[in-house]
Amino acid sequence: MKIAFIGLGNMGGGMAANLVKAGHEVNAFDLSEAALAQARENGCAPFTDAKQAVQGVDAVVTMLPNGKIVDGVYSGDVVGQAPAGAI
């Protein structure tokens, strides 16, 4: 399964890495360059643009620090780039 993972902080980075270990292909997005570098080391494909990260995936997972940011992702144009049924 190809999964976009948005939010690679304390919880998200480890979860994305575990998805890779389980055999999934993970497109990883975070605002932090350090988090993206760690994601690359863990086998994820790092993206600096969330809209690009969600294109062509089977599922989108978010692990974000607060409701305002979550709302911004799910009500903004990022979700509109994901295939139907991926959310």
CYANA upper distance limits for C-alpha pairs under 8 A (distance plus 0.5 A):
  1 MET  CA     24 HIS  CA      5.73
  1 MET  CA     25 GLU  CA      6.77
  1 MET  CA     57 VAL  CA      8.41
  1 MET  CA     58 ASP  CA      6.79
  1 MET  CA     59 ALA  CA      8.47
  2 LYS  CA     24 HIS  CA      6.51
  2 LYS  CA     25 GLU  CA      5.19
  2 LYS  CA     26 VAL  CA      6.39
  2 LYS  CA     27 ASN  CA      8.08
  2 LYS  CA     56 GLY  CA      8.50
  2 LYS  CA     57 VAL  CA      5.54
  2 LYS  CA     58 ASP  CA      5.85
  2 LYS  CA     59 ALA  CA      7.35
  3 ILE  CA     24 HIS  CA      7.64
  3 ILE  CA     25 GLU  CA      6.68
  3 ILE  CA     26 VAL  CA      5.37
  3 ILE  CA     27 ASN  CA      6.63
  3 ILE  CA     54 VAL  CA      8.38
  3 ILE  CA     57 VAL  CA      5.95
  3 ILE  CA     58 ASP  CA      6.34
  3 ILE  CA     59 ALA  CA      5.43
  3 ILE  CA     60 VAL  CA      6.26
  3 ILE  CA     61 VAL  CA      7.75
  4 ALA  CA     26 VAL  CA      6.19
  4 ALA  CA     27 ASN  CA      5.06
  4 ALA  CA     28 ALA  CA      6.41
  4 ALA  CA     29 PHE  CA      8.16
  4 ALA  CA     53 ALA  CA      6.42
  4 ALA  CA     54 VAL  CA      5.85
  4 ALA  CA     57 VAL  CA      6.84
  4 ALA  CA     59 ALA  CA      6.85
  4 ALA  CA     60 VAL  CA      5.25
  4 ALA  CA     61 VAL  CA      6.64
  5 PHE  CA     12 GLY  CA      8.19
  5 PHE  CA     16 ALA  CA      7.00
  5 PHE  CA     26 VAL  CA      7.20
  5 PHE  CA     27 ASN  CA      6.57
  5 PHE  CA     28 ALA  CA      5.41
  5 PHE  CA     29 PHE  CA      6.75
  5 PHE  CA     60 VAL  CA      6.56
  5 PHE  CA     61 VAL  CA      5.36
  5 PHE  CA     62 THR  CA      6.31
  5 PHE  CA     63 MET  CA      8.18
  6 ILE  CA     12 GLY  CA      8.30
  6 ILE  CA     28 ALA  CA      6.62
  6 ILE  CA     29 PHE  CA      5.37
  6 ILE  CA     30 ASP  CA      6.68
  6 ILE  CA     50 ALA  CA      7.67
  6 ILE  CA     60 VAL  CA      8.12
  6 ILE  CA     61 VAL  CA      6.71
  6 ILE  CA     62 THR  CA      5.19
  6 ILE  CA     63 MET  CA      6.80
  6 ILE  CA     64 LEU  CA      7.92
  7 GLY  CA     12 GLY  CA      6.13
  7 GLY  CA     13 GLY  CA      7.89
  7 GLY  CA     28 ALA  CA      8.28
  7 GLY  CA     29 PHE  CA      6.71
  7 GLY  CA     30 ASP  CA      5.68
  7 GLY  CA     62 THR  CA      6.40
  7 GLY  CA     63 MET  CA      5.41
  7 GLY  CA     64 LEU  CA      5.80
  8 LEU  CA     12 GLY  CA      4.69
  8 LEU  CA     13 GLY  CA      4.56
  8 LEU  CA     14 GLY  CA      8.19
  8 LEU  CA     16 ALA  CA      7.99
  8 LEU  CA     28 ALA  CA      7.99
  8 LEU  CA     29 PHE  CA      7.55
  8 LEU  CA     30 ASP  CA      6.28
  8 LEU  CA     35 ALA  CA      6.50
  8 LEU  CA     36 LEU  CA      8.10
  8 LEU  CA     39 ALA  CA      8.25
  8 LEU  CA     63 MET  CA      7.58
  9 GLY  CA     13 GLY  CA      6.01
  9 GLY  CA     35 ALA  CA      7.47
  9 GLY  CA     63 MET  CA      8.24
  9 GLY  CA     64 LEU  CA      8.34
 10 ASN  CA     14 GLY  CA      7.68
 11 MET  CA     15 MET  CA      6.80
 11 MET  CA     63 MET  CA      7.69
 12 GLY  CA     16 ALA  CA      6.52
 12 GLY  CA     62 THR  CA      8.32
 12 GLY  CA     63 MET  CA      5.88
 12 GLY  CA     64 LEU  CA      8.43
 13 GLY  CA     17 ALA  CA      6.76
 13 GLY  CA     35 ALA  CA      7.70
 13 GLY  CA     38 GLN  CA      8.36
 13 GLY  CA     39 ALA  CA      7.15
 14 GLY  CA     18 ASN  CA      6.68
 15 MET  CA     19 LEU  CA      6.83
 16 ALA  CA     20 VAL  CA      7.02
 16 ALA  CA     26 VAL  CA      7.37
 16 ALA  CA     28 ALA  CA      7.98
 16 ALA  CA     39 ALA  CA      8.13
 16 ALA  CA     44 CYS  CA      7.94
 17 ALA  CA     21 LYS  CA      6.82
 17 ALA  CA     39 ALA  CA      7.51
 17 ALA  CA     42 ASN  CA      6.00
 17 ALA  CA     43 GLY  CA      7.57
 17 ALA  CA     44 CYS  CA      7.62
 18 ASN  CA     22 ALA  CA      6.66
 19 LEU  CA     23 GLY  CA      7.09
 19 LEU  CA     24 HIS  CA      6.02
 19 LEU  CA     25 GLU  CA      8.18
 19 LEU  CA     26 VAL  CA      7.69
 20 VAL  CA     24 HIS  CA      5.39
 20 VAL  CA     25 GLU  CA      6.55
 20 VAL  CA     26 VAL  CA      6.90
 20 VAL  CA     42 ASN  CA      8.05
 20 VAL  CA     43 GLY  CA      6.90
 20 VAL  CA     44 CYS  CA      7.29
 25 GLU  CA     44 CYS  CA      7.53
 25 GLU  CA     45 ALA  CA      8.45
 26 VAL  CA     43 GLY  CA      8.45
 26 VAL  CA     44 CYS  CA      5.59
 26 VAL  CA     45 ALA  CA      6.62
 27 ASN  CA     44 CYS  CA      6.46
 27 ASN  CA     45 ALA  CA      5.31
 27 ASN  CA     46 PRO  CA      6.50
 27 ASN  CA     47 PHE  CA      7.26
 27 ASN  CA     53 ALA  CA      6.00
 27 ASN  CA     54 VAL  CA      7.91
 28 ALA  CA     36 LEU  CA      7.66
 28 ALA  CA     39 ALA  CA      7.35
 28 ALA  CA     44 CYS  CA      6.58
 28 ALA  CA     45 ALA  CA      6.34
 28 ALA  CA     46 PRO  CA      5.29
 28 ALA  CA     47 PHE  CA      6.30
 28 ALA  CA     53 ALA  CA      7.18
 29 PHE  CA     36 LEU  CA      7.41
 29 PHE  CA     46 PRO  CA      6.58
 29 PHE  CA     47 PHE  CA      5.55
 29 PHE  CA     48 THR  CA      6.58
 29 PHE  CA     49 ASP  CA      7.38
 29 PHE  CA     50 ALA  CA      6.29
 29 PHE  CA     53 ALA  CA      7.07
 30 ASP  CA     35 ALA  CA      7.14
 30 ASP  CA     36 LEU  CA      6.85
 30 ASP  CA     47 PHE  CA      8.11
 30 ASP  CA     48 THR  CA      7.40
 30 ASP  CA     50 ALA  CA      8.37
 31 LEU  CA     35 ALA  CA      8.44
 31 LEU  CA     48 THR  CA      7.57
 32 SER  CA     36 LEU  CA      6.91
 33 GLU  CA     37 ALA  CA      6.63
 34 ALA  CA     38 GLN  CA      6.77
 35 ALA  CA     39 ALA  CA      6.64
 36 LEU  CA     40 ARG  CA      6.71
 36 LEU  CA     46 PRO  CA      6.09
 36 LEU  CA     47 PHE  CA      8.01
 37 ALA  CA     41 GLU  CA      6.91
 37 ALA  CA     46 PRO  CA      8.07
 38 GLN  CA     42 ASN  CA      6.72
 39 ALA  CA     43 GLY  CA      6.91
 39 ALA  CA     44 CYS  CA      5.74
 39 ALA  CA     45 ALA  CA      7.82
 39 ALA  CA     46 PRO  CA      7.01
 40 ARG  CA     44 CYS  CA      5.49
 40 ARG  CA     45 ALA  CA      6.48
 40 ARG  CA     46 PRO  CA      6.43
 47 PHE  CA     52 GLN  CA      7.64
 47 PHE  CA     53 ALA  CA      6.29
 49 ASP  CA     53 ALA  CA      6.89
 50 ALA  CA     54 VAL  CA      6.92
 50 ALA  CA     78 VAL  CA      6.80
 51 LYS  CA     55 GLN  CA      7.29
 51 LYS  CA     77 ASP  CA      8.00
 51 LYS  CA     78 VAL  CA      5.27
 51 LYS  CA     79 VAL  CA      8.02
 51 LYS  CA     81 GLN  CA      6.35
 51 LYS  CA     82 ALA  CA      8.27
 52 GLN  CA     81 GLN  CA      8.12
 54 VAL  CA     60 VAL  CA      7.22
 54 VAL  CA     78 VAL  CA      7.98
 54 VAL  CA     79 VAL  CA      8.05
 54 VAL  CA     81 GLN  CA      6.87
 54 VAL  CA     82 ALA  CA      5.51
 54 VAL  CA     83 PRO  CA      8.38
 55 GLN  CA     81 GLN  CA      6.31
 55 GLN  CA     82 ALA  CA      5.62
 55 GLN  CA     83 PRO  CA      7.21
 56 GLY  CA     82 ALA  CA      7.23
 56 GLY  CA     83 PRO  CA      6.70
 57 VAL  CA     82 ALA  CA      7.44
 57 VAL  CA     83 PRO  CA      7.32
 57 VAL  CA     86 ALA  CA      7.30
 58 ASP  CA     83 PRO  CA      7.90
 58 ASP  CA     85 GLY  CA      8.16
 58 ASP  CA     86 ALA  CA      5.64
 59 ALA  CA     85 GLY  CA      8.10
 59 ALA  CA     86 ALA  CA      4.62
 59 ALA  CA     87 ILE  CA      6.43
 60 VAL  CA     82 ALA  CA      8.29
 60 VAL  CA     86 ALA  CA      6.28
 60 VAL  CA     87 ILE  CA      5.95
 61 VAL  CA     87 ILE  CA      8.24
 62 THR  CA     70 VAL  CA      8.15
 64 LEU  CA     69 ILE  CA      7.26
 64 LEU  CA     70 VAL  CA      6.76
 65 PRO  CA     69 ILE  CA      7.72
 65 PRO  CA     70 VAL  CA      8.48
 66 ASN  CA     70 VAL  CA      6.94
 67 GLY  CA     71 ASP  CA      6.42
 68 LYS  CA     72 GLY  CA      6.70
 69 ILE  CA     73 VAL  CA      6.91
 70 VAL  CA     74 TYR  CA      6.74
 71 ASP  CA     75 SER  CA      6.18
 71 ASP  CA     76 GLY  CA      8.27
 72 GLY  CA     76 GLY  CA      5.91
 73 VAL  CA     77 ASP  CA      7.91
 73 VAL  CA     78 VAL  CA      6.41
 73 VAL  CA     79 VAL  CA      7.04
 74 TYR  CA     78 VAL  CA      7.66
 74 TYR  CA     79 VAL  CA      6.16
 75 SER  CA     79 VAL  CA      7.71
 76 GLY  CA     80 GLY  CA      7.89
 77 ASP  CA     81 GLN  CA      7.24
 78 VAL  CA     82 ALA  CA      7.76
 79 VAL  CA     87 ILE  CA      8.09
 82 ALA  CA     86 ALA  CA      6.81
 82 ALA  CA     87 ILE  CA      8.04
